[in-house]
Amino acid sequence: MALELLAPAKNADQGVLALRCGADAVYMGGPQFGARQAAGNELKDFERLTQEARLWGAKVFATLNTILFDGELEAARRQAWALHEAGVDALILQDMAFLEMDLPPIPIHASTQAVCDSPQKVAFLASAGFSRAILAREVSLDDIRAIRAASDIELEAFVFGALCVGESGRCYLSGAICDRSGNRGECAQPCRAPWNLVDAANHVLVREKHLLNIRDLDLSDHLEAMADAGIQSFKIEGRLKDADYVKNVVSQVRRKLDALLHRRPELGRASLGAVTHAFTPDPTKTFQRGLSTYRIDGERQRMGNLESGKHLGECIGEVLSVQGDRLVLDATEGLHPGDGLAFVDGAEVAGTVINAVEPRQLFVQDPSRIKAGTRLHRNLDLQWLKALRSAKVERRIPVDAALTFPEGAVRLRLEDASGFAGEALARGDFGPARDAEASSKAILESLGRLGNTPFELADLRVAEARFVPVSVLNALRRDAAAALESLRRAPRAREPRRAPAPKLNPLPARGLDYSWNIANRAARAFYERAGGEVLEPAAELQDSLDGRVVMTTRHCVKYELGWCHVHDNPEPWARIPEPQGSVFLENGSTRLECRFDCARCRMELVLHEAREQG
């Protein structure tokens, strides 16, 4: 089993950057039907990215993971074929309508939006023809082991990045109250907004806190345990993130994965090329809402980040006093002019920039919203960011070189570990070297100059001690390296036709309600063929979801506030007496009843009133 580091690509430039930083695969949204509507790309971008990926033996996956309406089925089918022709290696899908189409002969991966959260569901998806399942973010190591035991499908899991508080594919909050469906790639993230928590008598228990906002994920110290449980692909979230995030986080996880592969070489790597970084990655320096391991160990932990749904950064201290534009703190070591500061002001995050730093004093551009007691965070470390952006990252493929002397010529052959080889030949009379040692040194020095190529010299074999002019050696090196690079970038042979899916496993459920996201006739036909009874269409086709569950989540306000009677929380966010009866989340005219399924350790949010928020 080769382990794969899978990185996000907002666009082709970021995809190339991720590959150069060590990604074994990247995933990117196509022109339409990707679950991040703001991160679509044209076919020419895929052509460029797949050519770069082939160089490293890496892969490119295209996201087509929204649910489809009837009028979109043909356009989605055509796009799948166009992406195949552009060279992508797999399609990431949510809608089962694709399984009723004439799809191109490439692997299909079940999106986390397809609710890959149980052994029964993943085994069903495997029987339907999916070669990989992208597991729900909330699964534990025990869950992964059970899923692995139920099917031999490839398993992919998120290891870094933002967490959806709701179960992926089954969150309808944004669609219900903002008319922007997450299953259609349009999520407005109302979960990141401030909410009030009120009791049945409408008493406000918590006012304007980000009660549904949870911290981001960092499982980079759990890679070995996850690999042993059955994970093959380690995925970084972030198709809407910037290049700084991609460079920083991909480099961080690459280092961690390389350390694991050094200890456990039998696990194997999914692509070629050793990476060197001229900087030290630090995931706390780029966008994150606080980091956690979520549910990987199966233990309940505090997940809420109630202060803000935005990037606050590292806490630098509390303001002791404010005198004009001068802030007095306990310590200011490590801070510099140009650094950005963030702080929470009510339900909002505000910020300013440091103009000057003195011992225990900061001079800032805008102190108007800062007062004594304000807790400051640095959300932009200017010196570190400049170092990140200027730092060189190199990825090189080791090659073995052989210099031989056929009659009347000299030939250089460069071969990589995959068996690809580039050759160059120069005609001439190359006689014995007068000084064998000097000749060998000159040959090694010349052929080792691969710095302007994707390759590095691992081994050199010279057939005979002959004299070859440096100019000839340099030309051989350039031409052989160019030939090898061209071979590696060339399109690979593809399967001529798609293999038929085996017999379907039983569906995990028979009666299929709106949570199965059936929004078109093809998906309906698929589920009926699988033995299901479609009770109603997807939430996006419902007139209203009032009175219905619009989110199921492992995050729980009872636990966050210390009210849980099953799991002890030694550090609740606040000590508030537990009310009798129901509690509700309110934002404007939207009211969500919190229902607690303690047996399954889940919270359900039921919509009682809705409004459009734009």
MIDO-58752 format. One line per 4 residues: number of its first residue (from 1); for each residue x, y, z of C-alpha. Coordinates in Angstrom, 1 decimal. Layout:
! MIDO-58752
NUM	X:Y:Z; ...
//
This chain:
! MIDO-58752
1	0.0:0.0:0.0; 1.5:3.3:-1.1; 0.6:6.3:1.1; -0.6:9.4:-0.7
5	-0.5:13.0:0.4; -3.5:14.7:-1.3; -3.5:18.5:-1.5; -6.1:21.1:-2.5
9	-5.8:23.2:-5.6; -7.9:26.4:-5.9; -6.3:26.8:-9.4; -3.6:25.3:-11.5
13	-0.9:27.6:-10.1; -1.7:26.4:-6.6; -1.8:22.8:-7.8; 1.7:23.1:-9.3
17	2.9:24.6:-6.0; 1.4:21.8:-4.0; 3.1:19.2:-6.3; 6.4:21.0:-6.0
21	6.0:21.0:-2.2; 5.6:17.2:-2.2; 1.9:16.3:-2.9; 1.4:12.9:-4.4
25	-2.0:14.0:-5.8; -4.1:17.2:-6.0; -7.8:17.7:-6.3; -9.3:20.7:-8.1
29	-12.8:21.8:-9.1; -14.0:21.7:-12.7; -15.9:24.4:-14.6; -19.2:23.3:-12.9
33	-20.6:20.9:-10.3; -17.8:21.2:-7.7; -18.7:21.5:-4.0; -16.8:24.8:-3.8
37	-18.6:26.9:-6.4; -16.0:29.7:-6.1; -13.1:27.4:-7.0; -14.0:26.3:-10.5
41	-11.4:25.9:-13.3; -11.3:25.6:-17.0; -10.2:22.4:-18.9; -7.0:24.1:-20.0
45	-6.1:24.4:-16.3; -6.5:20.7:-15.9; -4.4:20.0:-19.0; -1.5:22.0:-17.5
49	-1.9:20.5:-14.1; -2.1:16.9:-15.2; 1.1:17.4:-17.3; 2.9:18.6:-14.2
53	1.6:15.8:-12.1; 2.7:13.1:-14.6; 6.3:14.5:-14.2; 6.3:13.4:-10.6
57	4.2:10.3:-11.0; 1.4:12.1:-9.2; -2.3:12.3:-9.9; -5.0:14.9:-10.4
61	-8.6:14.4:-9.2; -11.5:16.5:-10.4; -14.4:17.3:-8.1; -17.9:16.8:-9.5
65	-19.4:16.5:-6.1; -22.6:18.5:-6.0; -26.0:17.0:-6.4; -27.6:17.5:-9.8
69	-31.0:18.6:-11.1; -32.6:16.9:-14.1; -31.7:19.7:-16.4; -28.0:19.3:-15.6
73	-27.5:15.6:-16.2; -26.3:15.9:-19.8; -23.9:18.8:-19.0; -22.4:16.8:-16.1
77	-21.9:13.8:-18.3; -20.2:15.9:-20.9; -18.0:17.5:-18.3; -16.9:14.1:-17.0
81	-15.7:13.1:-20.4; -14.0:16.4:-21.1; -12.1:16.1:-17.8; -11.1:12.6:-18.8
85	-9.7:13.9:-22.1; -7.9:16.6:-20.1; -6.0:13.8:-18.3; -7.5:13.7:-14.9
89	-7.0:10.5:-13.0; -10.3:10.2:-11.1; -13.6:11.9:-10.6; -14.8:12.8:-7.1
93	-18.6:12.3:-7.1; -21.6:12.6:-4.7; -24.6:12.2:-6.9; -25.4:8.6:-7.8
97	-26.9:9.8:-11.1; -23.4:9.5:-12.5; -23.7:5.7:-12.1; -26.6:5.7:-14.5
101	-24.5:7.6:-17.1; -22.0:6.6:-19.8; -19.0:7.6:-17.8; -15.4:7.7:-19.1
105	-13.1:4.7:-18.1; -11.4:6.3:-15.1; -11.7:5.6:-11.4; -14.5:7.3:-9.4
109	-14.2:8.3:-5.8; -17.1:8.7:-3.4; -17.0:12.2:-2.0; -17.3:12.7:1.7
113	-20.6:14.4:0.7; -21.8:10.9:-0.2; -21.8:10.2:3.5; -19.0:7.6:3.8
117	-19.5:7.0:7.5; -20.2:3.3:8.1; -19.0:-0.1:7.0; -22.4:-0.8:5.4
121	-22.5:2.4:3.4; -18.8:2.2:2.2; -19.3:-1.5:1.2; -22.4:-0.5:-0.8
125	-20.4:2.3:-2.6; -17.7:-0.2:-3.4; -20.2:-2.6:-4.9; -21.6:0.3:-7.0
129	-18.2:0.8:-8.7; -16.4:3.4:-6.6; -12.7:2.6:-6.2; -12.2:5.0:-3.2
133	-14.3:6.4:-0.4; -13.5:9.7:1.2; -14.4:9.1:4.8; -16.5:11.4:7.0
137	-14.4:13.8:9.0; -15.9:12.6:12.3; -14.8:8.9:12.0; -12.5:7.5:14.7
141	-9.7:4.9:14.3; -12.1:2.2:15.4; -14.5:3.3:12.7; -11.8:3.2:10.1
145	-10.8:-0.3:11.1; -14.4:-1.5:10.8; -14.8:0.1:7.4; -11.5:-1.4:6.3
149	-12.7:-4.8:7.4; -15.9:-4.5:5.4; -14.5:-3.7:2.0; -11.2:-3.5:0.1
153	-12.0:-0.1:-1.4; -9.3:2.6:-1.1; -9.8:4.8:1.9; -9.1:8.5:2.0
157	-9.3:10.7:5.1; -8.9:14.4:6.0; -5.9:15.1:8.1; -5.7:18.9:8.1
161	-8.0:21.9:7.6; -11.5:23.2:8.3; -14.1:21.0:9.8; -17.8:21.1:8.9
165	-19.7:21.1:12.1; -22.5:19.1:10.4; -22.2:15.7:9.0; -21.0:16.1:5.4
169	-23.8:15.7:2.8; -26.5:15.9:5.5; -26.3:19.6:6.4; -29.2:21.6:5.1
173	-28.8:24.7:7.3; -27.4:27.1:4.7; -29.9:26.0:2.1; -32.8:26.3:4.5
177	-32.1:29.8:5.9; -29.9:31.4:3.2; -31.1:29.7:0.1; -27.5:28.6:-0.6
181	-27.2:24.8:-0.5; -24.0:23.2:0.7; -24.8:20.2:-1.5; -24.8:22.5:-4.5
185	-21.4:24.1:-3.6; -23.0:27.3:-2.3; -22.7:27.0:1.5; -22.9:30.5:3.2
189	-21.5:29.0:6.5; -24.2:30.3:8.9; -22.7:27.8:11.4; -19.7:30.3:11.7
193	-22.1:33.2:12.6; -22.8:34.3:16.2; -26.0:32.7:17.8; -27.9:33.2:21.0
197	-28.7:30.2:23.1; -32.2:30.5:24.7; -34.3:28.3:26.9; -38.0:27.4:26.4
201	-39.1:30.6:28.2; -37.0:32.6:25.8; -34.4:33.6:28.4; -31.0:34.2:26.8
205	-28.5:31.9:28.3; -25.6:32.8:26.0; -25.6:35.9:23.9; -24.0:36.3:20.4
209	-21.4:33.6:20.6; -20.2:31.3:17.8; -21.9:28.3:19.3; -21.7:26.1:16.1
213	-18.2:27.1:15.2; -15.6:24.4:15.7; -11.9:24.3:15.5; -9.9:23.0:12.6
217	-8.4:19.6:12.2; -4.7:18.6:12.6; -4.1:14.8:12.5; -0.5:15.1:11.3
221	0.7:13.4:14.4; -1.7:10.4:13.8; -0.6:9.4:10.3; 1.0:6.1:11.3
225	-2.1:5.0:13.4; -4.4:6.0:10.5; -2.2:4.1:7.9; -2.3:1.0:10.2
229	-6.1:1.3:10.5; -6.4:1.3:6.7; -6.1:4.9:5.3; -4.2:5.2:2.1
233	-4.7:8.8:1.1; -4.2:11.7:3.6; -6.2:14.7:2.5; -5.6:18.4:3.2
237	-8.8:20.6:3.1; -8.6:24.0:1.5; -9.7:24.6:-2.1; -10.6:28.1:-1.1
241	-7.4:28.8:0.7; -4.5:30.9:-0.6; -1.0:29.9:-1.8; 0.6:30.6:1.6
245	-1.6:28.1:3.2; -0.9:25.5:0.5; 2.9:25.9:0.7; 2.9:25.9:4.5
249	0.5:23.0:5.2; 1.6:20.7:2.3; 5.2:21.1:3.4; 4.3:20.4:7.0
253	2.4:17.2:6.3; 5.0:16.1:3.7; 7.7:16.3:6.4; 5.6:14.2:8.8
257	4.8:11.7:6.2; 8.4:11.4:5.0; 9.4:10.8:8.6; 6.9:7.9:8.8
261	8.1:6.4:5.5; 11.7:6.6:6.7; 10.7:4.5:9.7; 8.3:2.3:7.8
265	9.6:2.0:4.2; 7.3:-1.0:3.6; 4.4:1.5:3.5; 5.6:3.0:0.3
269	5.1:6.4:-1.4; 2.6:7.1:-4.2; 4.9:9.4:-6.3; 8.5:10.2:-7.0
273	10.8:13.1:-6.0; 12.5:14.1:-2.7; 11.5:17.5:-1.4; 13.7:20.0:0.3
277	12.3:23.1:2.1; 14.3:26.2:2.9; 11.9:27.1:5.7; 10.2:25.5:8.7
281	6.5:25.0:8.2; 4.2:26.2:11.0; 0.5:25.5:10.5; -0.4:28.0:13.3
285	0.9:30.9:11.1; -1.6:30.6:8.2; -5.4:30.4:8.4; -6.7:28.2:11.2
289	-9.4:28.5:13.8; -7.5:26.6:16.5; -6.4:23.0:15.9; -7.7:19.8:17.3
293	-7.8:16.0:16.7; -11.6:16.0:16.7; -12.9:12.4:17.0; -9.9:10.3:15.8
297	-9.4:8.7:19.2; -13.1:8.3:19.8; -13.0:10.5:22.8; -15.3:13.4:23.4
301	-13.3:16.7:23.6; -14.2:20.4:23.6; -14.4:21.4:20.0; -16.0:24.8:20.1
305	-14.3:28.1:19.2; -17.0:30.3:20.5; -15.1:33.6:20.1; -14.7:33.7:16.4
309	-15.3:31.9:13.1; -12.2:33.6:11.6; -8.5:33.3:11.9; -7.3:34.9:15.1
313	-3.8:33.5:15.2; -1.5:33.2:18.2; -2.4:34.9:21.5; 0.3:37.4:22.4
317	-1.2:38.7:25.7; -3.7:41.0:27.4; -3.6:44.7:27.1; -2.8:46.3:30.5
321	-3.5:49.9:29.5; -4.0:52.1:26.4; -2.4:55.5:26.1; -3.2:57.0:22.7
325	-1.7:54.6:20.1; 0.5:52.9:22.7; -0.6:49.6:24.2; 1.1:48.3:27.3
329	1.5:44.5:27.6; 3.5:42.1:29.8; 5.8:41.1:26.9; 6.4:42.1:23.3
333	9.3:39.8:22.4; 9.2:38.4:18.9; 6.8:41.0:17.6; 7.7:43.4:14.7
337	6.4:46.4:12.9; 4.0:45.3:10.1; 2.6:42.4:12.1; -1.1:42.2:12.1
341	-3.1:42.1:15.4; -6.6:40.6:15.8; -9.0:40.8:18.7; -12.6:40.0:19.5
345	-14.9:43.0:19.9; -18.3:41.8:20.9; -19.3:39.2:18.3; -16.9:40.6:15.7
349	-13.2:40.2:15.0; -11.4:43.5:14.6; -7.7:44.2:13.8; -4.9:46.7:13.5
353	-1.2:46.8:12.5; 1.9:47.3:14.6; 3.8:50.5:13.8; 6.6:50.1:16.4
357	7.7:47.8:19.1; 9.4:48.6:22.4; 9.8:46.5:25.5; 6.3:45.9:26.9
361	4.8:48.5:24.5; 3.2:48.3:21.1; 2.4:51.3:18.9; -0.5:50.5:16.6
365	-2.3:52.1:13.7; -5.8:52.0:15.1; -6.3:51.7:18.8; -9.9:52.9:18.8
369	-11.5:49.6:19.6; -8.9:48.4:22.0; -9.2:48.8:25.8; -7.5:47.5:28.9
373	-8.3:43.8:29.2; -8.5:43.2:25.4; -6.8:39.9:24.5; -4.6:40.4:21.5
377	-3.6:37.8:18.9; -1.1:38.0:16.1; -2.8:36.9:12.9; -0.1:38.0:10.5
381	3.6:37.4:11.3; 5.1:39.6:8.6; 8.7:38.4:8.9; 7.7:34.7:8.8
385	5.3:35.3:5.9; 8.1:37.0:3.9; 10.4:34.1:4.6; 7.7:31.6:3.6
389	7.1:33.4:0.3; 10.7:33.8:-0.6; 11.9:30.3:0.6; 12.9:27.9:-2.2
393	11.2:24.5:-2.3; 12.7:21.9:-4.6; 11.5:18.5:-5.6; 13.8:16.3:-7.5
397	13.6:12.8:-8.9; 16.8:10.6:-8.4; 18.2:9.2:-11.6; 20.9:6.7:-12.4
401	23.2:7.8:-15.2; 25.2:5.5:-17.5; 27.9:6.8:-19.9; 28.8:4.3:-22.6
405	30.8:4.4:-25.8; 29.3:2.7:-28.8; 31.5:2.8:-31.8; 32.2:6.3:-32.9
409	30.0:7.9:-30.3; 29.3:8.6:-26.6; 25.8:7.9:-25.1; 24.3:9.1:-21.8
413	21.3:7.3:-20.4; 19.3:8.8:-17.4; 16.8:6.3:-15.8; 14.5:6.9:-12.9
417	13.0:4.4:-10.4; 9.8:4.0:-12.5; 11.9:2.7:-15.5; 11.6:5.8:-17.6
421	14.8:6.6:-19.4; 16.0:9.5:-21.5; 19.1:9.1:-23.8; 21.4:11.5:-25.7
425	24.1:10.6:-28.3; 27.1:12.5:-29.5; 29.2:11.4:-32.5; 33.0:11.6:-32.3
429	36.3:10.0:-31.6; 36.6:9.8:-27.8; 40.0:8.3:-27.0; 41.4:7.0:-23.7
433	41.8:9.6:-21.0; 45.4:10.6:-20.2; 44.5:11.2:-16.6; 41.7:8.7:-15.6
437	41.1:10.3:-12.2; 40.8:13.8:-13.6; 38.5:12.6:-16.4; 36.2:10.8:-13.9
441	36.0:13.9:-11.8; 35.1:16.1:-14.8; 32.5:13.7:-15.9; 30.9:13.5:-12.5
445	30.9:17.2:-12.1; 29.4:17.9:-15.5; 26.7:15.2:-15.3; 25.8:16.1:-11.8
449	24.7:19.6:-12.8; 21.0:18.9:-12.9; 19.9:21.9:-10.9; 17.8:23.4:-13.7
453	16.0:20.1:-14.2; 13.5:18.1:-12.1; 16.2:15.5:-11.5; 19.2:14.8:-9.3
457	22.1:12.4:-9.8; 21.8:9.3:-7.6; 24.4:7.0:-9.2; 26.8:7.3:-12.2
461	28.3:4.4:-14.1; 31.0:5.1:-16.7; 31.8:2.2:-19.0; 35.4:3.3:-19.8
465	38.0:5.9:-18.8; 37.8:8.0:-21.9; 38.2:11.7:-22.5; 35.0:13.6:-23.3
469	35.0:17.4:-23.6; 33.0:19.2:-21.0; 31.0:20.9:-23.7; 29.9:17.5:-25.0
473	29.1:16.3:-21.5; 27.0:19.3:-20.9; 25.0:18.9:-24.1; 24.5:15.2:-23.3
477	23.2:16.0:-19.9; 20.8:18.7:-21.2; 19.4:16.5:-24.0; 19.1:13.3:-21.9
481	17.3:15.2:-19.1; 15.0:16.9:-21.5; 14.2:13.6:-23.1; 13.4:12.0:-19.8
485	11.3:15.0:-18.7; 9.3:14.8:-21.9; 8.7:11.1:-21.4; 7.5:11.6:-17.9
489	5.1:14.5:-18.8; 3.6:12.6:-21.8; 0.1:11.2:-21.5; -0.2:7.7:-20.1
493	-2.2:4.8:-21.7; -5.8:4.9:-20.5; -8.3:2.1:-20.1; -10.3:1.7:-23.4
497	-13.7:1.2:-21.7; -15.3:1.3:-18.3; -15.7:-2.1:-16.5; -19.2:-2.9:-15.5
501	-20.0:-2.6:-11.8; -20.4:-5.9:-9.8; -23.6:-6.8:-8.1; -24.8:-4.1:-5.7
505	-24.6:-4.8:-2.0; -27.8:-4.1:0.1; -28.5:-0.5:0.8; -28.0:0.5:4.5
509	-31.7:1.6:4.5; -34.7:0.9:2.4; -36.9:4.0:2.9; -35.0:6.9:1.5
513	-36.0:10.4:2.7; -34.6:13.8:1.8; -31.3:13.1:3.6; -30.3:10.8:0.7
517	-30.1:13.9:-1.6; -32.0:12.4:-4.5; -32.6:15.4:-6.8; -32.9:13.9:-10.3
521	-34.5:11.0:-12.2; -31.2:9.2:-12.7; -30.3:9.1:-9.0; -33.9:7.9:-8.3
525	-33.5:5.1:-10.9; -30.2:4.1:-9.3; -31.5:3.8:-5.8; -34.6:1.9:-7.0
529	-32.4:-0.5:-8.9; -30.5:-1.0:-5.6; -33.8:-1.9:-3.8; -34.5:1.4:-2.1
533	-37.9:3.1:-1.9; -37.6:6.8:-2.5; -40.0:8.5:0.0; -39.3:12.1:-1.0
537	-36.8:14.2:-3.0; -33.8:16.1:-1.8; -34.0:19.0:0.6; -33.2:21.4:-2.2
541	-36.6:20.4:-3.9; -38.6:20.8:-0.7; -40.9:23.8:-0.3; -39.8:24.2:3.3
545	-37.8:22.4:5.9; -39.6:23.9:8.9; -39.9:21.2:11.6; -37.2:19.1:9.9
549	-33.7:18.2:11.0; -31.3:20.6:9.1; -28.1:19.5:10.8; -26.8:16.5:12.6
553	-23.5:17.0:14.4; -21.1:15.4:16.9; -20.5:18.9:18.3; -22.8:19.4:21.3
557	-23.6:22.6:23.2; -24.5:20.5:26.3; -21.0:19.1:26.4; -19.4:22.5:25.7
561	-21.3:24.1:28.6; -20.8:21.2:31.0; -24.3:19.9:30.9; -23.5:16.4:29.5
565	-24.5:13.6:31.8; -22.6:11.0:29.8; -19.1:12.5:29.2; -17.4:14.7:31.8
569	-16.0:18.0:30.5; -13.4:19.2:33.0; -13.1:22.6:31.2; -16.5:23.7:30.0
573	-16.6:27.0:28.0; -18.8:28.6:30.7; -20.4:27.6:34.0; -24.1:28.2:33.2
577	-26.8:26.3:35.1; -28.5:23.7:32.9; -32.1:24.8:32.1; -35.1:22.5:32.3
581	-36.7:21.7:29.0; -35.6:22.5:25.5; -32.9:24.9:24.4; -32.8:26.8:21.1
585	-30.2:28.6:18.9; -31.4:31.9:17.6; -30.1:34.3:14.9; -32.6:36.9:13.9
589	-35.8:35.2:13.0; -34.1:31.8:12.6; -34.8:29.4:15.5; -33.2:26.0:15.8
593	-34.3:23.5:18.4; -31.4:21.5:19.9; -32.3:17.9:20.2; -29.8:15.6:22.0
597	-29.4:12.0:21.0; -27.2:11.0:23.9; -27.2:7.3:23.0; -25.5:8.1:19.7
601	-23.6:11.1:21.1; -25.1:13.5:18.5; -27.0:16.8:18.5; -29.7:17.5:15.9
605	-30.9:20.9:15.0; -34.5:21.2:14.0; -35.6:24.3:12.1; -38.7:26.1:13.5
609	-38.6:29.4:11.6; -36.5:30.4:8.6; -35.7:33.5:6.7; -33.6:34.4:3.7
613	-30.3:36.1:4.6; -29.0:36.7:1.1
//
